[in-house]
Amino acid sequence: MMNELWRWNALDLAKAIRTRDVSSREAVQSCLARADQVNPTFNPLSEIHADQALGAADAADAAVRDKRELGILHGVPVTIKANVDLAGSATTNGVVAYRDVVAQENNPAVDNWIKAGAVVIGRSNVPAFSWRWFTDNDLHGRTVNPFDAARTPGGSSGGAAVAAALGIGALAHGSDQGGSIRYPAYACGVAGLRPSQGRVPAYNASQRFERPVASQMAATQGPLGRTIADLRLGLAAMSSGDSRDPWWVPAPLELPLPAASRRVALFRGTAGFKADPAVVHALEQSAAWLEDAGYIVEDAAPPRFDEAADLWLNVLMNESSDSMQGEIERVGDRAIQRAYQSMLAHTSVLDKDGFIRAMAMRTTILREWSAFFDRFPVLLMPVSLERPFLVDQDQQGADVMESMLRAQSPLVSTAILGLPGLSVPVGLSDGVPMGVQLVAGRLREDLCLAAGEAIEARASWDVLARLPF
């Protein structure tokens, strides 16, 4: 049993370490041994910090023996995405030119997990600049989906999702600006939570410039794991305030239930781009499970859905022309350069006034979505309208990218509005993981998690038991 502590979830590990039924060292050693076994094949971790992790585990065990105050993740092994600052480690963001950008302090989200007692065992892989829905780069190589090597593990938190799926750490840190937590979770059969903008504090001291405004509004950090209970734990630990992020919101994790809290809107996709039959089946099965749990599910479409998806592309790509585009052209690998150019081909060029109007429109759309959530507090929708993409599908030119952008509209529409989204695994379709997305109003992660647990209980999905090896 001790050799298979890598199979344990974070909640059970934290309890067992606290009660001294197991030690943090045993848990960390088990996860490191698992990494030695599977990382050479699947490459989810770009760095493994064995010595530091074992030292931190020993310190965690000493704190238990000394009966000191313990955090909610005390002694639990976790992984940290390579695009956030971890003191003493390079924030490479998957870029060869950044291999020596060694962080001097932790990102606030990382600080929060470490203060809660988590033990960092390694860094998870990303695409260059964390900009693609595929995880591959010239510095750290390709991360492989453990269910189907021909399909993406998702991106940009692809390494995090694969690590969680394989048992390399009980929780994985991720970030999401356009689906980068939810899509890898979907592709790898794990759960992933994109919190609301402002819920989790964030800041990289290693960055040379502040992120532009639309990116700040869209980007969040959150947890990936094998159970939704673990996501609750990871979110609680990650969301403590930090003065380095002035946009952090001191909101409780549980808020009063709205009057219509059992009503769920089911959205299958748009008229212009039909969802894959396997996606529709996962949605309809999840709707039935929610009804079995006492929810009332009705077909309803969120307002201005297509406009929200277009807004994400146009504002982020236009503002990147004055920030990230130059870096991509200067030091990006060929894959990110090709993908970026294909996205640019579908972007409307905005002048200053056009950008101002687009950002104002964001408020209008968010106001209408907020009114929608008054009627339907939870929205059940696809993660993506397609099964996980084939590897390097974004390298096939602008026409293929257009189809991909439509498929990812459930991810990007919610990201630009700063809303929470939960990716819940529900099973396999022809050997490929399938899942659904739950979305709620701003700072209502609690509603997503509650509905997700109802689906999870009925799906009886265990990713470790379903891996094809």
C-alpha positions in Angstrom: 0.0 0.0 0.0 2.8 2.4 0.9 4.4 1.9 -2.5 1.1 3.0 -4.1 0.5 6.2 -2.2 0.7 7.9 -5.6 -2.8 6.5 -6.2 -4.2 8.4 -3.2 -6.1 11.6 -3.6 -5.1 14.8 -1.9 -7.9 14.8 0.7 -7.0 11.3 2.0 -3.3 12.0 1.9 -3.6 15.2 3.9 -5.7 13.4 6.5 -3.4 10.4 6.8 -0.3 12.6 7.1 -1.9 14.7 9.7 -2.8 11.6 11.8 0.6 10.0 11.1 -0.9 7.0 9.4 1.5 7.7 6.6 4.4 10.2 6.3 4.8 13.0 3.8 8.2 11.4 2.9 6.5 8.1 2.0 3.9 10.0 -0.1 6.6 12.0 -1.9 8.8 9.0 -2.4 5.9 7.1 -4.0 5.1 10.0 -6.4 8.8 10.4 -7.3 9.0 6.7 -8.0 5.9 7.0 -10.2 7.5 9.9 -12.0 10.6 7.8 -12.6 8.4 5.1 -14.1 6.2 7.1 -16.4 7.8 10.6 -17.0 10.3 9.3 -19.6 7.4 8.0 -21.8 4.8 10.7 -21.3 6.9 13.8 -20.3 4.4 15.7 -18.2 7.2 17.1 -16.0 9.9 19.4 -17.4 11.7 19.3 -14.1 11.7 16.9 -11.1 12.8 18.4 -7.8 13.5 15.2 -5.9 16.0 16.5 -3.3 14.1 19.6 -2.5 10.8 17.7 -2.3 12.2 15.1 0.1 13.7 17.8 2.3 10.3 19.6 2.4 8.6 16.3 3.2 10.9 15.7 6.1 10.2 19.2 7.4 6.5 18.5 7.1 6.8 15.3 9.1 8.7 17.0 11.8 6.0 19.6 12.0 3.4 16.8 12.6 5.6 15.2 15.3 6.0 18.6 17.0 2.3 19.2 16.9 2.6 22.5 15.1 -0.2 24.1 13.3 -0.7 22.4 9.9 -2.1 23.7 6.7 -4.9 21.9 4.7 -2.4 20.6 2.2 0.3 19.6 4.7 2.8 17.2 3.3 0.8 16.6 0.1 2.9 16.3 -3.1 1.9 18.7 -6.0 3.2 19.9 -9.3 3.6 23.5 -10.4 3.2 24.7 -14.0 6.3 26.0 -15.7 4.8 29.4 -16.5 4.6 30.7 -12.9 7.3 31.8 -10.5 8.7 29.1 -8.2 11.6 30.5 -6.2 14.9 29.0 -7.2 13.5 27.5 -10.5 13.4 28.9 -14.0 10.1 30.3 -15.2 10.8 28.9 -18.7 7.2 29.1 -20.1 8.4 26.5 -22.5 10.8 29.0 -24.3 14.5 28.2 -24.9 15.5 31.8 -24.4 13.9 31.8 -20.9 15.7 28.8 -19.6 17.8 31.0 -17.2 15.0 33.2 -15.9 15.3 32.0 -12.4 12.5 33.2 -10.1 13.6 34.9 -6.8 10.1 34.6 -5.2 7.0 32.5 -5.6 3.9 33.5 -7.5 1.2 34.2 -4.9 -0.8 31.1 -5.9 2.3 28.9 -5.4 3.0 30.7 -2.1 -0.5 29.9 -1.0 -0.1 26.2 -1.7 3.3 26.0 0.0 2.0 27.9 3.0 -0.8 25.4 3.2 1.8 22.7 3.5 2.1 21.4 -0.1 5.3 19.8 -1.2 6.4 20.7 -4.8 7.9 17.7 -6.6 8.3 19.2 -10.0 7.4 21.5 -12.8 4.8 20.6 -15.4 5.3 21.2 -19.1 3.7 23.8 -21.3 3.7 24.9 -24.9 5.9 27.9 -25.7 4.4 31.0 -24.1 1.5 28.8 -22.8 -0.3 29.9 -25.9 -1.4 26.7 -27.6 -4.0 23.9 -26.9 -1.1 21.5 -27.4 1.9 20.9 -25.1 5.1 20.7 -27.0 8.1 23.0 -27.1 11.7 23.1 -28.3 13.1 23.3 -24.7 11.3 20.5 -22.9 9.8 18.4 -25.7 6.4 16.9 -26.3 4.0 15.8 -23.5 2.0 12.7 -24.6 -1.7 12.0 -23.8 -1.7 8.7 -21.9 -5.0 7.6 -23.5 -4.1 8.2 -27.1 -0.7 9.4 -28.2 -2.2 10.6 -31.5 -4.3 13.2 -29.6 -3.2 16.3 -27.7 -3.1 16.2 -23.9 -4.4 19.7 -24.1 -2.7 23.0 -23.4 -1.4 25.0 -22.0 -1.6 23.0 -18.7 -1.1 19.7 -20.6 1.8 18.6 -18.4 -0.3 19.3 -15.3 -3.2 17.3 -16.6 -1.0 14.3 -17.6 0.8 14.4 -14.3 -2.6 14.3 -12.4 -3.9 11.5 -14.6 -0.8 9.4 -14.1 -0.5 9.9 -10.3 2.5 12.2 -10.3 1.3 14.3 -7.5 -2.1 14.4 -5.9 -2.8 17.9 -7.2 -1.5 19.9 -10.2 -1.3 23.7 -10.5 -2.6 25.1 -13.8 -3.6 28.4 -15.4 -6.4 29.3 -17.8 -6.7 32.3 -20.2 -8.6 30.5 -23.0 -9.3 27.0 -21.7 -5.8 26.1 -20.5 -7.0 24.2 -17.4 -10.3 22.9 -18.6 -9.2 21.6 -22.0 -6.3 19.5 -20.7 -8.5 18.1 -18.0 -11.0 17.2 -20.7 -8.3 15.6 -22.9 -6.8 13.5 -20.1 -9.8 12.4 -18.1 -9.2 14.5 -14.9 -11.1 17.3 -13.3 -10.0 20.9 -13.7 -11.3 24.2 -12.2 -10.9 27.6 -13.8 -11.7 30.0 -10.9 -13.3 33.4 -11.5 -11.0 36.2 -12.4 -9.9 37.7 -9.0 -10.5 34.6 -6.9 -6.9 33.4 -6.9 -4.1 36.0 -6.6 -1.4 36.0 -9.2 1.8 37.8 -10.1 5.1 36.8 -11.6 8.0 39.1 -10.3 10.2 37.6 -13.1 8.0 39.2 -15.8 9.5 42.3 -17.5 6.2 44.1 -18.0 2.7 44.0 -16.6 0.3 41.8 -18.6 -2.0 43.9 -20.8 -5.5 44.6 -19.6 -7.6 42.0 -21.5 -5.2 39.2 -20.5 -5.5 40.3 -16.9 -9.3 40.0 -17.1 -9.2 36.6 -18.8 -6.3 34.8 -17.0 -6.7 32.8 -13.8 -4.9 30.1 -11.9 -6.5 26.9 -10.5 -6.2 23.3 -9.6 -6.4 20.0 -11.6 -6.9 16.7 -9.9 -8.5 13.3 -10.0 -11.5 14.2 -7.8 -13.6 17.3 -7.4 -13.1 17.0 -3.6 -9.4 17.6 -4.3 -10.2 20.6 -6.4 -12.2 22.1 -3.5 -9.1 21.5 -1.3 -6.7 23.0 -3.9 -8.9 26.0 -4.4 -9.3 26.7 -0.7 -5.6 26.6 -0.3 -4.8 28.6 -3.4 -7.3 31.5 -3.0 -5.9 33.3 0.1 -5.3 37.0 -0.5 -1.9 38.5 -1.4 -1.2 42.3 -1.7 0.9 41.7 -4.9 -2.4 41.2 -6.8 -4.6 44.3 -6.4 -7.5 42.5 -8.3 -7.8 39.7 -5.8 -11.4 39.6 -4.3 -11.9 38.6 -0.7 -15.1 36.6 -1.4 -16.1 33.5 0.6 -15.8 30.2 -1.1 -19.4 29.4 -0.2 -22.1 32.0 -0.9 -25.8 31.9 -0.1 -27.8 29.7 -2.6 -29.8 31.6 -5.1 -33.5 31.1 -5.2 -33.4 29.0 -8.4 -30.3 27.1 -7.4 -31.5 23.8 -8.8 -32.1 25.1 -12.3 -29.5 24.2 -14.9 -29.3 25.4 -18.5 -28.3 22.8 -21.0 -26.4 24.3 -24.0 -25.3 21.8 -26.7 -23.6 24.3 -29.1 -24.3 26.8 -31.8 -26.4 26.4 -35.0 -23.3 27.3 -37.0 -21.1 24.6 -35.6 -22.6 21.4 -34.3 -21.0 19.4 -31.5 -19.5 16.0 -32.1 -22.1 13.2 -31.3 -19.9 12.0 -28.5 -19.9 15.5 -26.9 -23.7 15.6 -27.2 -24.0 12.2 -25.6 -21.8 13.2 -22.7 -23.9 16.4 -22.2 -27.2 14.5 -22.3 -26.0 11.8 -20.0 -24.7 14.4 -17.5 -28.1 16.2 -17.7 -29.9 13.0 -16.8 -27.5 12.5 -13.9 -28.2 16.0 -12.7 -31.9 15.4 -12.9 -31.4 12.2 -10.9 -29.7 14.4 -8.2 -32.7 16.7 -8.0 -31.7 19.4 -10.5 -34.1 20.8 -13.1 -32.4 20.9 -16.5 -33.8 22.9 -19.4 -32.5 23.7 -22.9 -31.3 27.3 -22.9 -28.5 29.3 -24.7 -26.5 31.9 -22.9 -26.8 35.4 -24.5 -24.4 36.5 -27.3 -22.4 33.4 -27.1 -20.7 33.8 -30.5 -20.0 37.4 -29.8 -18.3 36.5 -26.6 -16.1 34.0 -28.4 -15.2 36.5 -31.1 -14.5 39.1 -28.4 -11.9 36.8 -26.8 -10.0 36.4 -30.1 -10.1 40.0 -31.1 -9.2 41.7 -27.9 -6.4 39.3 -26.9 -4.9 39.1 -30.3 -5.0 42.9 -30.9 -3.5 43.7 -27.5 -0.8 41.0 -28.1 0.4 42.9 -31.2 2.0 45.4 -28.7 3.3 42.8 -26.3 3.6 39.0 -26.9 3.7 39.0 -30.7 7.2 40.5 -30.8 8.5 38.0 -28.4 6.9 35.1 -30.3 8.5 36.3 -33.5 11.9 36.9 -31.7 12.3 33.7 -29.6 9.3 31.5 -30.2 9.6 28.1 -31.6 8.2 27.3 -35.1 5.1 25.7 -33.7 3.9 28.7 -31.7 4.8 31.0 -34.6 2.7 29.0 -37.1 -0.2 28.7 -34.7 -0.1 32.4 -33.8 -0.2 33.4 -37.5 -3.1 31.1 -38.2 -5.0 32.7 -35.3 -4.1 36.2 -36.6 -5.7 35.3 -39.9 -9.1 35.3 -38.2 -8.6 38.4 -36.1 -10.4 41.6 -36.8 -7.9 44.5 -36.7 -9.0 47.1 -34.1 -7.8 50.7 -33.9 -7.7 52.4 -30.5 -11.4 53.4 -30.6 -12.4 49.9 -31.8 -10.5 48.3 -28.9 -12.2 50.6 -26.4 -15.6 49.7 -27.8 -14.8 46.0 -27.7 -13.8 46.2 -24.0 -17.0 48.1 -23.3 -18.9 45.4 -25.1 -17.4 42.9 -22.7 -19.3 44.6 -19.8 -22.6 44.5 -21.8 -22.2 40.8 -22.6 -21.2 40.0 -19.0 -24.2 41.9 -17.7 -26.5 39.8 -19.9 -24.9 36.6 -18.8 -25.3 37.6 -15.2 -29.1 38.1 -15.8 -29.1 34.6 -17.5 -27.5 33.2 -14.3 -30.3 34.7 -12.3 -32.6 32.3 -14.1 -30.2 29.4 -14.5 -27.5 29.5 -11.8 -25.6 26.7 -13.5 -24.8 26.2 -17.2 -24.1 22.7 -18.5 -22.2 23.0 -21.8 -19.3 21.4 -23.7 -15.7 21.8 -22.8 -15.0 21.7 -26.5 -17.4 21.0 -29.4 -15.0 18.4 -30.7 -13.1 15.4 -29.3 -9.5 16.2 -28.2 -7.6 17.5 -31.3 -5.1 15.4 -33.1 -1.5 16.2 -32.3 -0.3 19.4 -34.0 -3.7 20.1 -35.6 -3.0 23.8 -35.2 0.0 23.5 -37.6 -2.2 22.8 -40.6 -3.0 26.4 -41.6 -5.6 29.1 -41.2 -8.6 27.1 -42.4 -8.1 24.3 -39.8 -7.5 27.0 -37.2 -10.9 28.5 -38.0 -12.6 25.2 -37.2 -10.6 24.8 -34.0 -11.5 28.3 -32.8 -15.2 27.5 -33.3 -14.7 24.2 -31.5 -13.1 26.0 -28.5 -15.8 28.7 -28.3 -17.2 27.2 -25.0 -13.8 27.7 -23.5 -12.9 31.2 -24.8 -16.3 32.8 -24.4 -16.3 32.1 -20.6 -12.6 33.1 -20.3 -13.0 36.6 -21.7 -15.9 37.2 -19.3 -13.8 36.1 -16.3 -16.3 33.4 -15.3 -15.6 30.1 -13.4 -15.7 26.9 -15.3 -15.3 23.3 -14.2 -14.3 20.4 -16.5 -15.8 17.1 -15.2 -14.7 13.8 -16.7 -17.6 11.4 -17.5 -16.1 8.4 -19.4 -14.6 7.2 -22.6 -15.7 7.3 -26.2 -13.7 4.9 -28.5 -10.9 5.1 -26.0 -10.8 8.9 -25.8 -11.8 10.7 -22.5 -15.0 12.7 -22.6 -16.2 15.4 -20.2 -18.5 18.3 -19.7 -18.2 21.8 -18.5 -20.2 23.6 -15.7 -20.2 27.4 -15.7 -21.7 29.7 -13.2 -21.8 33.4 -12.3 -18.8 35.3 -11.1 -17.3 33.9 -7.9 -19.8 31.0 -7.9 -17.3 28.2 -8.0 -19.4 26.6 -5.3 -22.3 26.0 -7.6 -20.1 24.5 -10.3 -18.4 22.2 -7.7 -21.7 21.0 -6.2 -23.2 20.1 -9.6 -19.9 18.6 -10.6 -19.9 16.3 -7.6 -23.4 15.1 -8.5 -22.2 14.1 -12.0 -19.0 12.6 -10.6 -20.9 10.4 -8.2 -23.0 8.9 -10.9 -20.3 8.7 -13.6 -18.1 6.6 -11.2 -15.1 7.5 -13.3 -11.6 6.5 -12.0 -8.9 7.7 -14.4 -6.2 5.5 -12.8 -8.4 2.4 -13.3 -9.1 3.3 -17.0 -5.6 4.1 -18.2 -4.9 1.7 -21.1 -1.6 0.4 -19.7 
